[in-house]
Amino acid sequence: MGVLLSLAAALAYGVSDFIGGIAARRTSAWPVALASGIGALVGAVVLALAFPGDPAPAHLAWGCWPGSAAAPAPPSSTAASRPGGWAWWRRSRPSAPRCSRS
């Protein structure tokens, strides 16, 4: 059963990545990201309603930790992809001493 669920998850990931890539070529990445986030939320709500349960607080903590750890990713990837990129980082680090060859 675990192998079948893993294969289904891999197939769903591959299909969604392919469709997201095609959509991002046709329009800006922001509407694609918004639509994928809304789709994920709708899917999670449907699954939560279809399979009700009684999670323990430890289960909820294990579920919240990855989401909070991944929260800085979208703003930092956006900052890295704009013109100038991480210019604030390049200015703040010390430059290496230059060696002159005589």
C-alpha positions in Angstrom: 0.0 0.0 0.0 2.8 2.4 0.8 4.4 1.8 -2.6 1.2 2.6 -4.4 0.7 5.8 -2.4 4.2 6.8 -3.1 3.8 6.2 -6.8 0.5 8.1 -6.8 2.2 11.1 -5.0 5.1 11.0 -7.4 2.8 11.0 -10.4 0.7 13.9 -9.0 3.9 15.9 -8.3 5.2 15.3 -11.8 2.0 16.2 -13.5 1.5 19.3 -11.4 5.1 20.4 -12.0 4.7 20.0 -15.7 1.3 21.8 -15.9 2.7 24.6 -13.6 5.7 25.0 -15.9 3.5 25.3 -19.0 1.2 27.8 -17.3 4.2 29.9 -16.1 5.5 30.2 -19.6 2.1 31.6 -20.8 1.6 34.1 -18.0 3.4 35.6 -15.0 4.4 33.2 -12.2 2.3 35.1 -9.6 -1.1 33.9 -11.0 0.2 30.4 -11.3 1.5 30.4 -7.7 -1.8 31.8 -6.5 -3.9 29.2 -8.4 -1.7 26.4 -7.2 -2.0 27.6 -3.6 -5.8 27.8 -3.8 -5.9 24.4 -5.4 -3.8 22.9 -2.6 -6.0 24.5 0.0 -9.2 23.2 -1.7 -7.7 19.7 -2.0 -6.6 19.7 1.7 -10.1 20.8 2.8 -11.7 18.1 0.7 -9.4 15.5 2.1 -9.9 16.7 5.7 -13.7 16.6 5.3 -13.6 13.2 3.6 -11.4 11.5 6.2 -12.2 13.1 9.6 -9.9 12.3 12.5 -8.9 13.3 16.0 -5.3 14.5 15.7 -3.2 14.9 18.9 -1.4 18.2 19.6 1.9 16.5 18.7 0.6 15.6 15.3 -0.5 19.2 14.7 3.0 20.4 15.8 4.6 18.0 13.3 2.4 19.3 10.6 3.0 23.0 11.3 6.8 22.8 11.6 7.5 22.2 7.9 5.1 25.0 6.8 6.7 27.5 9.1 10.2 26.4 8.1 9.3 26.9 4.4 7.6 30.3 4.9 10.8 32.4 4.0 11.3 30.6 0.7 8.9 32.5 -1.6 10.1 36.0 -0.5 13.8 35.0 -0.7 13.4 33.4 -4.1 11.6 36.5 -5.4 14.4 38.7 -4.0 17.0 36.6 -5.7 15.3 36.7 -9.1 14.8 40.4 -9.4 17.4 42.6 -11.1 20.2 43.3 -8.7 19.4 40.1 -6.9 21.0 39.8 -3.5 22.8 43.2 -3.8 22.4 43.9 -0.1 24.3 40.7 0.6 27.2 41.5 -1.7 27.7 44.9 -0.1 27.6 43.6 3.4 30.3 40.9 3.2 33.9 41.9 3.3 35.8 41.8 0.0 38.8 39.6 -0.3 42.2 41.3 -0.4 43.5 41.7 -3.9 46.9 40.3 -4.6 49.1 42.0 -7.2 51.5 39.9 -9.2 54.6 41.7 -10.0 
